[in-house]
Amino acid sequence: MEMLATVFQGLLDLGAAVFLPIVLFIIGLIVGMKPGKAFSSALTLGVAFIGINLLIGYMGDTVGAAFTTIVEGSDSTLKYIDMGWAPALGLAWQWQYAFLMFPIQIAINVIMLLLGWTNCLNVDMWNVGNKVFTAFLVTSACNNVIVGFIVAIVQIIAELKNADYTKYQILELTGVPSVGMPHCMFLSNIFFYPIANILDKILPNTKTLNAQEIRNKIGIFGENHVLGFLMGTIIGLAAGQGSGALLGVQAGTALTLFPMVSKLFMTALTPISDAASEWVKKKFPGRELIIGLDWPILAGNSEIWVAIILTIPVALIFSLILPGNTALVLGNLMNVCVCVPLFLAMKGDVLKMCIVSWIWCPILSYAASVMGPLLTSLANTAGTYNTDITWWGCDIAEIRFAIYEAATGNMIGIVACVAVVALGILYFLKLAPAREKAAKERLESGQ
């Protein structure tokens, strides 16, 4: 067992920007790509991951830091400090049973592929940490490791099935073929798709507000660099950064570079996807393999970043005024886990994305308050932190919140968990297939 843990820890230590290109290179060779072309595509994928991560860090260090300054001036006395997703998942790996999740996820994926229950080959091994976090959370609630792993296994299966239902939607939005999204954050669309249907009736498609519509309505002010400059300048002024112009240019830089870097994912993945599709057609007639990857291939869409920036002040306000909330949002100000799946659910409509993202802020705050004692205890045991910490904006926070409360025996949590299951059944049987079919029809008609 110790050797198994060492092997998988070694894989983690390589980092996603190294390990995923290695996996893609091997897949490229298996499906018949020439070594040079497979290497070039795989390396480009690593470059794309590094580029996106640099830009996200840059946004946090500029726009996020300005909002942090505003919060520090509020003299907040909230107990738990949000440390962001990376330290939170890093802590999850400190759990004594964490290493078992690697072989479990791989085995389930292989079995489902062989049985024809999924067409997704999930190579995103870093998000194994999200399953570890779920298992740790449930185990902490009910003191039963087996139950924790059962819930995590259900999550793995749901992620793979969800990836099957995002292929054409992602192709429509990014132009990247044969790619699915088995990241757990997209399971939040269990809630977001029904909400999208309601908002479509209240705000019909004739009143959409995506990046192109913004440009059409306000001209140059809707261009990525200008829009980023305007938002950054306003934030800089509010944070007391003189004229705010420097932050404006920094935000404009980020919004300009995101689409440029995101195109690298298409450059990297299209050759491998084409080769894999041909290989699958020959070996398994009638099936189409999709590669399961992390969310950054969507990061070039400006709507996501506009929604994220406009959510930050709302998240901070709720964090400071909600009764019973004990968590201060800081490390995860870039609310990716909600705005990215919303981009898919709302078809890039910024207005609808913002409405739901703002509504979700109290849920994220209360979920972070519940997780605070658990993460603080784990951190103290590992000797990692000497302060009270939490994870605001936890991936699928609403689902984990319901499951945790149900596992503790809380009747409200049990009712909420039943509601999650009911919505999940509706989503997988009706809503997700309908969305996927509609996206496929739009692609085939060229609309």
C-alpha positions as CSV (number, residue, x, y, z in Angstrom):
1,M,0.0,0.0,0.0
2,E,2.9,2.3,0.8
3,M,4.4,1.6,-2.6
4,L,1.1,2.4,-4.3
5,A,0.9,5.7,-2.4
6,T,4.4,6.6,-3.4
7,V,3.8,5.9,-7.1
8,F,0.7,8.1,-7.3
9,Q,2.3,10.8,-5.2
10,G,5.1,10.8,-7.8
11,L,2.6,11.4,-10.6
12,L,1.1,14.2,-8.6
13,D,4.5,15.8,-8.1
14,L,5.0,16.0,-11.9
15,G,2.2,18.5,-12.2
16,A,-0.7,18.6,-14.6
17,A,1.3,20.6,-17.2
18,V,3.8,17.6,-17.4
19,F,1.7,14.6,-16.7
20,L,-1.2,15.3,-19.0
21,P,1.0,15.9,-22.0
22,I,2.8,12.6,-21.3
23,V,-0.6,10.8,-21.3
24,L,-1.7,12.6,-24.5
25,F,1.6,11.7,-26.2
26,I,1.1,8.0,-25.3
27,I,-2.5,8.2,-26.6
28,G,-1.3,9.8,-29.8
29,L,1.2,7.0,-30.4
30,I,-1.5,4.3,-29.7
31,V,-3.9,5.8,-32.2
32,G,-1.3,6.0,-34.9
33,M,0.1,9.5,-34.8
34,K,3.7,10.0,-35.9
35,P,6.0,10.5,-32.8
36,G,7.0,14.0,-33.8
37,K,3.4,15.2,-34.4
38,A,2.2,13.5,-31.2
39,F,5.0,15.1,-29.2
40,S,4.3,18.6,-30.7
41,S,0.6,18.3,-29.8
42,A,1.3,17.0,-26.3
43,L,3.8,19.8,-25.6
44,T,1.4,22.4,-26.9
45,L,-1.1,21.1,-24.4
46,G,1.4,21.6,-21.6
47,V,2.1,25.2,-22.8
48,A,-1.6,25.9,-22.9
49,F,-2.1,24.7,-19.3
50,I,0.9,26.8,-18.1
51,G,-0.4,29.8,-20.0
52,I,-3.9,29.6,-18.6
53,N,-2.7,29.1,-15.0
54,L,-0.3,32.1,-15.4
55,L,-3.2,34.3,-16.5
56,I,-5.5,33.1,-13.7
57,G,-2.8,33.8,-11.2
58,Y,-2.2,37.2,-12.8
59,M,-5.9,38.0,-12.4
60,G,-5.8,37.0,-8.8
61,D,-2.7,39.0,-8.1
62,T,-4.2,42.2,-9.7
63,V,-8.0,42.3,-9.7
64,G,-8.2,39.9,-6.7
65,A,-5.7,41.7,-4.7
66,A,-7.5,45.0,-5.2
67,F,-10.7,43.5,-3.8
68,T,-8.7,42.0,-0.9
69,T,-7.6,45.6,-0.1
70,I,-11.2,46.6,0.1
71,V,-12.1,43.8,2.4
72,E,-9.2,44.5,4.7
73,G,-10.5,48.0,5.1
74,S,-13.8,46.6,6.4
75,D,-12.3,45.2,9.7
76,S,-14.0,41.9,9.2
77,T,-13.9,39.5,12.2
78,L,-15.1,36.4,10.3
79,K,-13.4,33.3,11.7
80,Y,-12.5,31.1,8.7
81,I,-10.3,32.5,5.9
82,D,-10.8,31.1,2.4
83,M,-7.5,29.7,1.1
84,G,-8.7,28.8,-2.4
85,W,-8.9,25.6,-4.3
86,A,-5.3,24.6,-4.6
87,P,-4.4,24.5,-0.9
88,A,-7.8,22.9,-0.1
89,L,-7.2,20.0,-2.5
90,G,-3.6,19.8,-1.4
91,L,-4.9,19.3,2.1
92,A,-7.3,16.6,0.9
93,W,-4.3,14.6,-0.2
94,Q,-3.2,14.6,3.4
95,W,-6.1,12.3,4.2
96,Q,-4.8,8.8,5.0
97,Y,-7.0,7.1,2.4
98,A,-6.5,9.6,-0.4
99,F,-4.1,7.5,-2.6
100,L,-6.8,4.8,-3.1
101,M,-8.8,7.1,-5.2
102,F,-6.4,6.9,-8.2
103,P,-6.8,3.2,-8.9
104,I,-10.6,3.4,-8.1
105,Q,-11.2,6.2,-10.7
106,I,-9.0,4.4,-13.4
107,A,-10.7,1.1,-12.8
108,I,-14.2,2.6,-13.0
109,N,-13.4,4.5,-16.2
110,V,-11.9,1.3,-17.9
111,I,-14.9,-0.8,-16.9
112,M,-17.4,1.7,-18.1
113,L,-15.5,2.1,-21.4
114,L,-15.4,-1.7,-21.9
115,L,-19.1,-2.1,-21.1
116,G,-20.0,0.8,-23.4
117,W,-21.5,2.8,-20.5
118,T,-19.3,5.9,-21.4
119,N,-17.3,7.1,-24.4
120,C,-15.1,9.3,-22.2
121,L,-11.5,8.5,-21.5
122,N,-10.7,10.7,-18.5
123,V,-7.1,11.8,-18.6
124,D,-7.6,14.6,-16.1
125,M,-5.9,12.8,-13.1
126,W,-5.5,16.0,-11.1
127,N,-9.2,16.2,-10.4
128,V,-8.9,12.9,-8.6
129,G,-8.4,15.3,-5.7
130,N,-12.0,16.4,-5.9
131,K,-13.2,12.9,-5.3
132,V,-10.8,12.6,-2.4
133,F,-12.3,15.8,-1.0
134,T,-15.8,14.4,-1.3
135,A,-14.9,11.1,0.3
136,F,-13.1,12.9,3.2
137,L,-16.1,15.2,3.7
138,V,-18.6,12.4,3.9
139,T,-16.4,10.2,6.1
140,S,-16.0,13.1,8.5
141,A,-19.7,13.5,8.6
142,C,-20.7,9.9,9.3
143,N,-17.4,8.4,10.5
144,N,-17.7,5.6,7.8
145,V,-14.9,5.4,5.2
146,I,-16.9,2.9,3.0
147,V,-19.8,5.3,2.7
148,G,-17.3,8.1,1.9
149,F,-15.9,6.1,-1.0
150,I,-19.3,5.0,-2.2
151,V,-20.4,8.6,-2.6
152,A,-17.1,9.4,-4.4
153,I,-17.7,6.5,-6.8
154,V,-21.1,7.8,-7.6
155,Q,-19.4,11.1,-8.3
156,I,-16.9,9.5,-10.7
157,I,-19.7,7.8,-12.6
158,A,-21.8,10.9,-12.8
159,E,-18.8,12.9,-14.1
160,L,-18.1,10.4,-16.9
161,K,-21.8,10.4,-17.9
162,N,-21.9,14.2,-17.8
163,A,-18.8,14.3,-20.1
164,D,-20.8,12.2,-22.6
165,Y,-23.4,14.9,-22.6
166,T,-21.1,17.9,-23.1
167,K,-19.2,16.8,-26.3
168,Y,-21.3,18.8,-28.8
169,Q,-21.9,21.7,-26.5
170,I,-18.2,22.1,-26.0
171,L,-17.5,21.7,-29.7
172,E,-20.1,24.4,-30.4
173,L,-18.5,26.8,-27.9
174,T,-14.8,26.1,-28.5
175,G,-14.5,24.4,-31.9
176,V,-12.4,21.6,-30.2
177,P,-13.7,18.2,-31.4
178,S,-14.1,14.9,-29.4
179,V,-13.6,16.5,-25.9
180,G,-15.7,16.1,-22.8
181,M,-15.7,17.7,-19.4
182,P,-15.6,15.1,-16.6
183,H,-14.7,17.9,-14.0
184,C,-17.1,17.8,-11.0
185,M,-18.0,21.5,-11.3
186,F,-20.2,20.7,-14.3
187,L,-22.4,18.6,-12.1
188,S,-23.7,21.9,-10.7
189,N,-25.7,22.0,-14.0
190,I,-28.1,19.6,-12.3
191,F,-29.3,22.9,-10.8
192,F,-28.3,25.3,-13.5
193,Y,-30.1,23.7,-16.5
194,P,-33.6,23.9,-14.9
195,I,-32.8,27.5,-13.8
196,A,-31.7,28.2,-17.4
197,N,-35.0,27.0,-18.7
198,I,-36.8,29.3,-16.3
199,L,-34.6,32.3,-17.2
200,D,-35.1,31.6,-21.0
201,K,-38.8,32.2,-20.5
202,I,-38.3,35.4,-18.4
203,L,-35.4,36.6,-20.6
204,P,-35.9,35.1,-24.1
205,N,-33.1,34.6,-26.6
206,T,-33.9,37.9,-28.3
207,K,-32.5,39.5,-25.2
208,T,-29.2,37.6,-24.8
209,L,-26.1,39.4,-23.6
210,N,-23.0,37.5,-24.7
211,A,-19.6,39.0,-25.6
212,Q,-20.6,39.5,-29.2
213,E,-23.9,41.2,-28.3
214,I,-22.1,43.5,-25.9
215,R,-19.8,44.5,-28.8
216,N,-22.7,45.0,-31.1
217,K,-24.5,47.2,-28.6
218,I,-21.7,49.4,-27.3
219,G,-19.0,49.1,-30.0
220,I,-15.5,49.6,-28.9
221,F,-16.5,49.5,-25.2
222,G,-17.4,45.8,-25.7
223,E,-13.9,44.8,-26.9
224,N,-12.1,42.5,-24.5
225,H,-9.3,44.9,-23.8
226,V,-11.5,48.0,-23.4
227,L,-14.1,46.1,-21.3
228,G,-11.3,44.8,-19.0
229,F,-9.8,48.3,-18.8
230,L,-13.1,49.8,-17.7
231,M,-13.9,47.2,-15.1
232,G,-10.3,47.2,-13.8
233,T,-10.2,51.0,-13.5
234,I,-13.5,51.1,-11.5
235,I,-12.1,48.4,-9.2
236,G,-8.8,50.2,-8.8
237,L,-10.6,53.4,-7.9
238,A,-12.7,51.6,-5.3
239,A,-9.5,50.1,-3.8
240,G,-7.8,53.5,-3.6
241,Q,-5.2,52.8,-6.3
242,G,-5.0,56.4,-7.6
243,S,-6.7,56.7,-10.9
244,G,-7.1,52.9,-11.2
245,A,-5.6,53.1,-14.7
246,L,-2.9,50.6,-14.0
247,L,-5.4,47.9,-12.8
248,G,-7.5,48.8,-15.8
249,V,-4.6,48.0,-18.2
250,Q,-3.8,44.8,-16.2
251,A,-7.4,43.6,-16.4
252,G,-7.6,44.5,-20.1
253,T,-4.4,42.5,-20.6
254,A,-5.8,39.4,-19.0
255,L,-9.1,39.6,-21.0
256,T,-7.2,40.0,-24.2
257,L,-4.7,37.2,-23.6
258,F,-7.2,34.5,-22.4
259,P,-8.7,33.9,-25.9
260,M,-5.2,33.8,-27.4
261,V,-3.9,31.3,-25.0
262,S,-7.1,29.2,-25.1
263,K,-6.6,28.7,-28.9
264,L,-3.5,26.6,-28.0
265,F,-5.9,23.9,-26.6
266,M,-7.5,23.6,-30.1
267,T,-4.0,23.5,-31.7
268,A,-3.0,20.7,-29.3
269,L,-6.1,18.6,-29.1
270,T,-7.5,18.7,-32.6
271,P,-4.8,16.4,-34.2
272,I,-5.0,13.9,-31.4
273,S,-8.8,14.0,-31.4
274,D,-8.9,13.4,-35.2
275,A,-6.4,10.5,-34.9
276,A,-8.3,9.0,-32.0
277,S,-11.6,9.2,-33.8
278,E,-10.3,7.4,-36.8
279,W,-8.7,4.7,-34.6
280,V,-11.9,4.1,-32.7
281,K,-13.9,3.9,-35.9
282,K,-11.6,1.1,-37.1
283,K,-11.3,-0.8,-33.8
284,F,-14.9,-0.2,-32.5
285,P,-17.3,0.6,-35.3
286,G,-20.2,2.8,-34.2
287,R,-18.4,4.3,-31.1
288,E,-16.7,7.7,-30.8
289,L,-14.1,8.2,-28.1
290,I,-13.9,11.5,-26.3
291,I,-11.0,12.8,-24.3
292,G,-11.9,14.0,-20.8
293,L,-10.0,17.2,-19.9
294,D,-10.1,20.0,-17.4
295,W,-12.1,23.2,-17.8
296,P,-9.4,25.6,-19.1
297,I,-10.2,24.8,-22.8
298,L,-13.2,27.1,-22.1
299,A,-11.1,29.8,-20.6
300,G,-10.8,31.8,-23.8
301,N,-14.5,32.9,-23.6
302,S,-14.7,36.4,-22.3
303,E,-18.2,35.9,-20.9
304,I,-16.7,33.7,-18.1
305,W,-14.3,36.4,-17.0
306,V,-16.8,39.2,-17.1
307,A,-19.2,37.1,-15.0
308,I,-16.3,36.3,-12.6
309,I,-15.3,39.9,-12.1
310,L,-18.9,41.1,-11.7
311,T,-19.4,38.4,-9.0
312,I,-16.5,39.3,-6.8
313,P,-18.1,42.4,-5.1
314,V,-21.3,40.5,-4.6
315,A,-19.5,37.6,-3.0
316,L,-17.6,39.9,-0.7
317,I,-20.8,41.7,0.4
318,F,-22.6,38.5,1.1
319,S,-19.5,37.2,2.9
320,L,-19.6,40.2,5.2
321,I,-23.3,40.6,5.9
322,L,-24.9,37.1,5.9
323,P,-26.2,36.1,9.3
324,G,-24.6,32.9,10.6
325,N,-21.8,33.0,8.0
326,T,-18.3,32.5,9.4
327,A,-16.2,32.3,6.2
328,L,-14.5,35.2,4.5
329,V,-13.9,34.8,0.8
330,L,-10.4,35.7,-0.2
331,G,-8.3,32.9,-1.9
332,N,-11.1,31.9,-4.3
333,L,-12.3,35.3,-5.4
334,M,-12.1,34.1,-9.0
335,N,-15.4,32.1,-8.7
336,V,-14.5,29.6,-11.5
337,C,-16.5,26.7,-10.1
338,V,-19.8,28.5,-10.7
339,C,-19.2,30.8,-13.7
340,V,-17.6,28.1,-15.9
341,P,-20.5,25.6,-15.7
342,L,-22.9,28.5,-16.0
343,F,-21.3,29.4,-19.3
344,L,-22.4,26.0,-20.6
345,A,-25.8,26.1,-18.9
346,M,-26.6,29.7,-20.0
347,K,-25.1,29.3,-23.4
348,G,-22.7,32.2,-22.8
349,D,-25.4,34.8,-21.8
350,V,-23.5,37.1,-19.4
351,L,-26.7,38.5,-17.8
352,K,-28.1,35.1,-16.9
353,M,-24.7,33.9,-15.7
354,C,-24.4,36.9,-13.4
355,I,-27.9,36.5,-12.0
356,V,-27.3,32.9,-11.0
357,S,-23.8,33.4,-9.9
358,W,-25.0,36.2,-7.5
359,I,-27.8,34.0,-6.2
360,W,-25.3,31.2,-5.5
361,C,-23.0,33.4,-3.3
362,P,-24.9,32.8,-0.1
363,I,-24.9,29.0,-0.7
364,L,-21.1,29.1,-1.2
365,S,-20.7,31.1,2.0
366,Y,-22.7,28.8,4.2
367,A,-21.0,25.7,2.6
368,A,-17.6,27.2,3.4
369,S,-18.8,27.9,7.0
370,V,-19.6,24.2,7.4
371,M,-16.3,23.0,5.9
372,G,-14.2,25.4,8.0
373,P,-13.9,23.2,11.1
374,L,-13.2,20.1,9.0
375,L,-10.4,21.7,6.9
376,T,-8.9,23.4,9.9
377,S,-8.8,20.2,11.8
378,L,-7.2,18.4,8.9
379,A,-4.7,21.2,8.5
380,N,-3.8,21.1,12.2
381,T,-3.3,17.4,12.0
382,A,-1.0,17.8,9.0
383,G,0.8,20.7,10.6
384,T,0.2,22.8,7.5
385,Y,-1.6,25.9,8.8
386,N,-1.8,27.7,12.2
387,T,-5.0,29.6,11.4
388,D,-8.7,28.8,10.9
389,I,-9.2,28.0,7.2
390,T,-11.9,27.0,4.7
391,W,-12.7,26.8,1.0
392,W,-15.2,29.3,-0.3
393,G,-16.4,28.5,-3.8
394,C,-15.9,24.8,-3.3
395,D,-16.6,22.8,-6.4
396,I,-20.2,21.5,-6.4
397,A,-20.6,23.2,-3.0
398,E,-24.4,22.9,-3.1
399,I,-24.3,19.2,-3.7
400,R,-21.5,18.5,-1.1
401,F,-23.3,20.8,1.4
402,A,-26.5,18.7,1.0
403,I,-24.6,15.3,1.2
404,Y,-22.6,16.4,4.2
405,E,-25.7,17.5,6.2
406,A,-27.6,14.3,5.2
407,A,-24.6,12.2,6.4
408,T,-24.7,13.9,9.8
409,G,-28.4,12.9,10.1
410,N,-29.7,16.5,9.7
411,M,-33.3,16.2,8.4
412,I,-33.0,19.3,6.3
413,G,-29.9,17.9,4.8
414,I,-31.7,14.6,4.1
415,V,-34.5,16.4,2.3
416,A,-31.9,18.5,0.4
417,C,-30.1,15.4,-0.6
418,V,-33.3,13.7,-1.9
419,A,-33.9,16.9,-3.9
420,V,-30.4,16.6,-5.4
421,V,-31.0,13.0,-6.4
422,A,-34.4,13.9,-8.0
423,L,-32.9,16.8,-9.9
424,G,-29.9,14.5,-10.9
425,I,-32.3,11.9,-12.4
426,L,-34.2,14.6,-14.3
427,Y,-30.9,16.1,-15.5
428,F,-29.4,12.8,-16.8
429,L,-32.6,11.4,-18.3
430,K,-34.0,14.5,-19.9
431,L,-32.2,17.9,-19.6
432,A,-28.6,16.9,-20.5
433,P,-29.6,14.7,-23.5
434,A,-31.9,17.4,-24.8
435,R,-29.2,20.0,-24.6
436,E,-26.7,17.7,-26.3
437,K,-29.2,16.8,-29.1
438,A,-29.9,20.5,-29.7
439,A,-26.3,21.4,-29.9
440,K,-25.6,18.6,-32.3
441,E,-28.5,19.7,-34.5
442,R,-27.2,23.3,-34.5
443,L,-23.7,22.1,-35.5
444,E,-25.1,19.9,-38.3
445,S,-27.2,22.8,-39.7
446,G,-24.3,25.2,-39.5
447,Q,-26.2,27.7,-37.4
